[in-house]
Amino acid sequence: MKIAIASGKGGTGKTTVSLNLALALSEVQLFDCDVEEPNCNLFLGYELEKVEDVMCSVPVIDPEKCSLCRQCSDFCPSNALAALPTRVLVFPSLCHGCGGCTVLCPEEAIQESQRSLGLIEKSKKGNSPEFYRGLLNIGETMTSAVIKKLQKHIDDRKTAIIDAPPGTACQVIASIGNMDYCVLVTESTPFGFHDLKLAINVVRAIKIPFGVVINRYGLGDSKVEEYCKTEGIPILLKIPNDRRIAELYSRGIPFVREMPEWNEKFLGMVEAIKSQLTGGKVERT
């Protein structure tokens, strides 16, 4: 299975759930798709090696050939080209590399060059879980391109755990759009409840089966739990507002390593997901 761990906001515990779930499983890959600020390896401590660069094609216009016909700028969906009376301006940081301008140019005045968006790294052989992460270059905005390149390393013979970026924007869609299942992590607070509903709207819109994990359970009110019951949304796991869990997190230690009873709980969560996907009834606490 390919399981995404997402949320409507940052700080709910996506990385906590992703790491502990991956450590509880065997034959698993963990992908850190929060490419602007990947932090899974702060807890794993793996030595990483570069896999590949993530590149984007950008147009280079030959002013001697260009007839200023404007076809390229009129076509460009990302407004990376602007036709002036005397030349065409190119804004590389806006270009999504679709190549349409090169195809359309009647004068063949456009060639393509490459610019770096970021890179893909992985853990060295022998580490478990097998770990990959994307790292966006500082100042770049093309998060989705890095995420898509990162996910090309998913091995369909293994379970893949995707630690998605926070929020509900395009980088989240890129992370969860081709998943088998999405786990939405929330917390029992008004802010967590509000953003959980935004995330639920997203996964429903793109028709991905999903369930909820309530982190820091007992911290606030019961609106999240009541809402899930009303909407028929499975609550896969409740992680309590436990001081020991918080202390382990602050020391960079995934809590399944020190609290082995949680291994069974995370394995039970996976079984609940499988049951939901095969049409069974899910009842988890």
C-alpha positions as CSV (number, residue, x, y, z in Angstrom):
1,M,0.0,0.0,0.0
2,K,0.9,3.6,-0.4
3,I,-0.2,5.5,2.7
4,A,0.0,9.3,3.0
5,I,0.1,11.0,6.4
6,A,-1.3,14.5,6.0
7,S,-3.1,17.2,8.0
8,G,-4.7,20.6,7.5
9,K,-2.1,22.4,9.5
10,G,1.5,22.1,10.7
11,G,2.4,20.9,14.2
12,T,-0.3,18.2,14.5
13,G,2.1,15.3,14.5
14,K,2.3,14.1,10.9
15,T,6.0,13.3,11.2
16,T,5.4,11.6,14.6
17,V,2.8,9.3,13.0
18,S,4.8,8.7,9.9
19,L,8.0,7.8,11.7
20,N,6.5,5.6,14.3
21,L,4.3,3.8,11.7
22,A,7.3,3.2,9.5
23,L,9.4,1.8,12.4
24,A,6.6,-0.5,13.4
25,L,6.4,-2.1,9.9
26,S,8.8,-4.3,8.0
27,E,9.6,-4.0,4.3
28,V,8.7,-0.4,4.3
29,Q,9.8,2.8,2.6
30,L,9.5,6.2,4.2
31,F,9.3,9.4,2.0
32,D,9.7,12.9,3.5
33,C,7.6,14.9,1.0
34,D,7.8,18.1,3.0
35,V,10.5,19.2,0.7
36,E,10.7,22.8,2.0
37,E,11.5,21.6,5.5
38,P,12.1,17.9,5.6
39,N,12.7,16.8,9.2
40,C,12.2,13.0,9.4
41,N,15.9,12.4,9.4
42,L,16.3,14.5,12.6
43,F,14.8,11.5,14.3
44,L,16.3,8.7,12.2
45,G,19.9,10.1,12.1
46,Y,20.7,8.3,8.9
47,E,23.7,9.1,6.7
48,L,22.2,10.2,3.4
49,E,23.5,10.1,-0.1
50,K,22.5,12.0,-3.2
51,V,20.3,10.1,-5.7
52,E,19.7,12.8,-8.3
53,D,19.1,16.4,-9.1
54,V,15.6,17.7,-9.9
55,M,15.8,19.9,-13.0
56,C,13.3,22.1,-14.9
57,S,13.5,23.1,-18.5
58,V,13.4,26.8,-19.2
59,P,13.2,28.6,-22.5
60,V,16.1,30.5,-24.0
61,I,15.0,32.9,-26.8
62,D,17.3,33.8,-29.8
63,P,16.5,37.4,-30.5
64,E,17.9,37.1,-34.0
65,K,15.2,34.6,-35.0
66,C,12.3,35.9,-32.8
67,S,9.7,37.7,-34.9
68,L,7.8,38.9,-31.8
69,C,4.6,37.0,-32.9
70,R,3.6,36.6,-29.2
71,Q,2.4,33.0,-29.6
72,C,4.7,31.9,-26.8
73,S,3.6,34.5,-24.3
74,D,0.0,34.1,-25.2
75,F,0.2,30.4,-24.6
76,C,2.3,30.3,-21.4
77,P,0.0,29.1,-18.6
78,S,2.4,30.2,-15.8
79,N,3.1,33.7,-17.2
80,A,6.8,33.0,-17.5
81,L,7.0,34.9,-20.8
82,A,6.2,38.5,-21.5
83,A,6.3,39.9,-25.1
84,L,7.4,43.5,-25.2
85,P,7.5,45.6,-28.4
86,T,11.2,44.9,-28.9
87,R,11.9,41.6,-27.2
88,V,10.4,38.7,-25.1
89,L,11.2,38.6,-21.5
90,V,11.7,35.2,-19.7
91,F,11.1,34.7,-16.0
92,P,12.7,31.4,-15.2
93,S,11.4,31.1,-11.6
94,L,7.8,31.1,-13.0
95,C,8.4,28.5,-15.7
96,H,7.0,25.0,-15.1
97,G,9.0,23.4,-17.9
98,C,6.0,22.3,-20.0
99,G,7.9,23.0,-23.3
100,G,4.8,24.4,-25.1
101,C,6.5,27.6,-26.1
102,T,9.3,25.7,-27.8
103,V,6.7,23.6,-29.8
104,L,4.6,26.6,-30.8
105,C,7.4,29.0,-31.9
106,P,7.0,29.3,-35.8
107,E,10.6,30.7,-36.1
108,E,12.2,27.9,-34.0
109,A,13.7,30.7,-32.0
110,I,13.3,29.0,-28.6
111,Q,15.8,26.4,-27.2
112,E,15.6,24.9,-23.7
113,S,18.2,25.0,-20.9
114,Q,18.0,23.3,-17.5
115,R,17.9,24.9,-14.0
116,S,18.1,23.1,-10.7
117,L,15.1,23.0,-8.4
118,G,16.4,20.7,-5.7
119,L,17.7,17.2,-5.1
120,I,16.6,13.7,-3.9
121,E,18.5,12.0,-1.2
122,K,18.2,8.5,0.3
123,S,19.6,6.5,3.3
124,K,22.5,4.1,2.7
125,K,21.7,0.5,2.0
126,G,20.9,-1.6,5.1
127,N,18.9,1.1,7.0
128,S,15.4,0.2,8.0
129,P,13.1,1.8,7.2
130,E,14.4,2.6,3.7
131,F,14.3,6.4,3.7
132,Y,14.1,9.0,0.9
133,R,13.6,12.7,1.0
134,G,13.3,15.7,-1.3
135,L,15.1,19.0,-0.7
136,L,13.9,22.1,-2.5
137,N,16.5,24.7,-3.3
138,I,16.2,27.9,-1.2
139,G,14.1,30.5,-2.9
140,E,12.5,28.0,-5.3
141,T,8.7,27.6,-5.4
142,M,8.3,24.4,-7.5
143,T,7.6,22.1,-4.6
144,S,5.4,19.8,-6.6
145,A,8.1,19.0,-9.2
146,V,10.4,17.8,-6.4
147,I,7.7,15.8,-4.8
148,K,6.7,14.0,-8.0
149,K,10.4,13.2,-8.7
150,L,10.8,11.9,-5.2
151,Q,7.7,9.6,-5.5
152,K,9.2,7.9,-8.6
153,H,11.4,6.0,-6.2
154,I,8.4,4.2,-4.6
155,D,8.9,0.4,-4.8
156,D,5.5,-1.1,-5.4
157,R,6.6,-4.3,-3.7
158,K,6.9,-2.5,-0.4
159,T,4.6,-0.5,1.8
160,A,5.3,3.2,1.3
161,I,4.7,5.8,4.0
162,I,4.4,9.4,2.7
163,D,5.0,12.2,5.2
164,A,3.1,15.0,3.3
165,P,3.6,18.7,3.7
166,P,1.1,20.6,6.0
167,G,-2.0,22.4,4.7
168,T,-4.2,21.9,1.7
169,A,-2.3,23.6,-1.2
170,C,-0.9,22.1,-4.4
171,Q,2.1,20.5,-2.8
172,V,-0.2,18.4,-0.6
173,I,-2.2,17.4,-3.7
174,A,1.1,16.3,-5.4
175,S,2.0,14.3,-2.3
176,I,-1.3,12.4,-1.8
177,G,-2.9,12.4,-5.2
178,N,-1.8,8.9,-6.2
179,M,-2.0,7.2,-2.8
180,D,-4.1,4.2,-1.8
181,Y,-5.1,5.8,1.6
182,C,-4.7,9.0,3.5
183,V,-4.3,9.3,7.3
184,L,-5.3,12.8,8.5
185,V,-3.6,13.7,11.8
186,T,-5.3,16.3,14.0
187,E,-5.5,17.4,17.6
188,S,-8.4,18.1,19.9
189,T,-8.3,21.9,19.7
190,P,-10.5,24.4,17.9
191,F,-7.6,25.2,15.4
192,G,-7.0,21.5,14.8
193,F,-10.7,20.8,14.2
194,H,-11.1,23.7,11.8
195,D,-8.1,22.7,9.6
196,L,-9.1,19.0,9.8
197,K,-12.3,19.9,8.0
198,L,-10.4,21.7,5.3
199,A,-8.2,18.6,4.8
200,I,-11.3,16.3,4.7
201,N,-12.7,18.4,1.9
202,V,-9.5,17.9,-0.1
203,V,-9.4,14.1,0.3
204,R,-13.1,13.8,-0.5
205,A,-12.7,16.0,-3.6
206,I,-9.9,13.8,-5.0
207,K,-11.7,10.6,-3.8
208,I,-9.0,9.0,-1.6
209,P,-10.1,6.7,1.3
210,F,-9.1,8.2,4.6
211,G,-9.3,8.0,8.3
212,V,-8.2,10.2,11.3
213,V,-5.6,9.9,14.0
214,I,-6.1,12.2,17.0
215,N,-2.8,13.2,18.4
216,R,-2.4,14.6,22.0
217,Y,-5.8,13.1,22.7
218,G,-7.4,14.6,25.8
219,L,-5.7,18.0,25.4
220,G,-8.9,19.8,24.5
221,D,-12.5,19.3,23.7
222,S,-14.3,16.4,22.0
223,K,-15.5,18.2,18.9
224,V,-13.1,16.3,16.6
225,E,-14.3,12.9,17.9
226,E,-18.0,13.9,17.7
227,Y,-17.6,15.2,14.2
228,C,-15.9,12.0,13.0
229,K,-18.7,9.9,14.5
230,T,-21.4,12.1,12.9
231,E,-19.6,12.0,9.5
232,G,-18.8,8.2,9.6
233,I,-15.1,8.9,9.5
234,P,-12.9,6.1,11.0
235,I,-10.8,7.2,14.0
236,L,-7.8,4.9,13.5
237,L,-5.8,5.8,16.5
238,K,-5.8,8.1,19.6
239,I,-2.3,9.1,20.8
240,P,-2.7,10.5,24.3
241,N,-1.3,13.8,25.6
242,D,1.4,11.9,27.3
243,R,4.4,13.6,29.0
244,R,6.7,10.6,28.2
245,I,5.9,10.7,24.5
246,A,6.5,14.5,24.5
247,E,9.9,14.0,26.3
248,L,11.0,11.3,23.8
249,Y,10.0,13.6,20.9
250,S,12.0,16.5,22.4
251,R,15.1,14.2,22.5
252,G,14.5,13.1,18.9
253,I,13.4,9.6,19.7
254,P,10.4,8.0,18.0
255,F,8.4,6.7,20.9
256,V,7.9,3.1,19.5
257,R,11.6,2.6,20.2
258,E,11.1,3.2,24.0
259,M,7.4,2.2,24.3
260,P,7.1,-1.2,22.5
261,E,3.4,-1.6,23.3
262,W,2.8,1.1,20.6
263,N,4.2,-1.2,17.9
264,E,1.0,-3.3,18.1
265,K,-1.2,-0.3,18.1
266,F,0.4,1.0,14.9
267,L,0.2,-2.5,13.3
268,G,-3.5,-2.6,14.4
269,M,-4.0,0.8,12.6
270,V,-2.7,-0.7,9.4
271,E,-5.0,-3.7,9.7
272,A,-7.9,-1.2,10.2
273,I,-6.9,0.6,7.0
274,K,-6.8,-2.7,5.1
275,S,-10.2,-3.6,6.5
276,Q,-11.6,-0.2,5.3
277,L,-10.2,-0.7,1.8
278,T,-11.7,-4.1,1.5
279,G,-15.1,-3.0,2.7
280,G,-14.9,-4.1,6.3
281,K,-16.1,-2.1,9.3
282,V,-13.5,-0.1,11.1
283,E,-13.7,0.3,14.8
284,R,-10.4,1.6,16.3
285,T,-9.5,3.5,19.5
